[in-house]
Amino acid sequence: MKGLLKGLGVTFKAMTAKKITTSYPDVPFVMPDRFRGIQHFEPDKCIVCNQCARICPTECITLTGKANPDPEKKGKVIDTYDINFEICILCDLCTEVCPTEAIVMTNNFELASYSRDDLFKDREWLDSNNHNVRKDNNNIGAPAAAKGGAK
């Protein structure tokens, strides 16, 4: 009997609480600064080090490069960069390991589609996904001295 009364108490408390309704498609959600959304990729910054593809736990990143066609410049030029968002878990490891910050997380989370093929995004799509880029990507794992703290 005591358990029944406790359960009814919780139910009545929920019934009298103020209801929260959002008009999501019309008014977008404001996500917190540390929210991990879809990645933004800047191909000009990429040095084709393949660290993002190696650290990815789901192996959803495909990165290929070719030798630089300009003989005076050394290194590689990015050929393809693809992410399969069907299996991406948005873990933020690819952005943490990138030495040039070519890939950063955004606050954008709207990726729903009717086809699984639409979840496979290429370099051009990731480059144009530049709205709502996170502001706190710089110096996340840097020591306190690099952030301007104690020396």
Secondary structure, DSSP 8 states (H G I E B T S, - for coil): -HHHHHHHHHHHHHHHS------TTTS-----TT----EEE-TTT-----HHHHH-TT--EEEEEEE-SSTTS-SEEEEEEEEETTT----SHHHHH-TT--EEEBS------S-GGGGEE-HHHHHH--TTB-S--TTSS--TTTTT---
